[in-house]
């Protein structure tokens, strides 16, 4: 005999609750990136950004708390943000690291915000490769190209010299919210939504 699930159990209420939260997020024109950046999260975020852009030309708020992840997936989000017509307010919270910092820099400095306790991490891309020596050499070349691309983006968006950025990302470099402002990553620290321009 089949048992009917209790309608009050979390499993039974999870889907309606998610649908309710999704609808509220859409109406508030808010996109969330929490956790590692993957192909799946990039696809979800790109879809939301495109839908919100089609809905209206008013600003979209994007909250980011991510250690980074797959660089090319971050690139996809970065490029979609620059591709759509609606402006995006980027709001860092928690931590914004690695590939997440790269996509955070997709918007102009005046639209880059963070909450007071946010930490930022910039560094060069990393990766591992196995197999024949020729394949390892190809992967190494691609990592070097990615490093230069990331450094160029940081230099362009912070106004820092490219050689200095390349030096800075040689090892992990952590920055507090205040240090990120000084470095040029962040435009302004905010405590409340009302402080973000529409």
Secondary structure, 3 states (H helix, E strand, C coil): CCCCCCCCCHHHHHHHHHHHHHHHHHHCCEEEEECCECHHHHHHHHHHHHHHHHHCCCCEEEEEEECCECHHHHHHHHHHHHHCCCCEEEEEEEEEECHHHHHHCCCCHHHEEECCCCEEEECCCCCCCCCCHHHHHHHHHHHHHHHHHHHHHHHHHHCCCHHHHHHHCCCCEEEEHHHHHHHCCCCEECCCHHHCCC
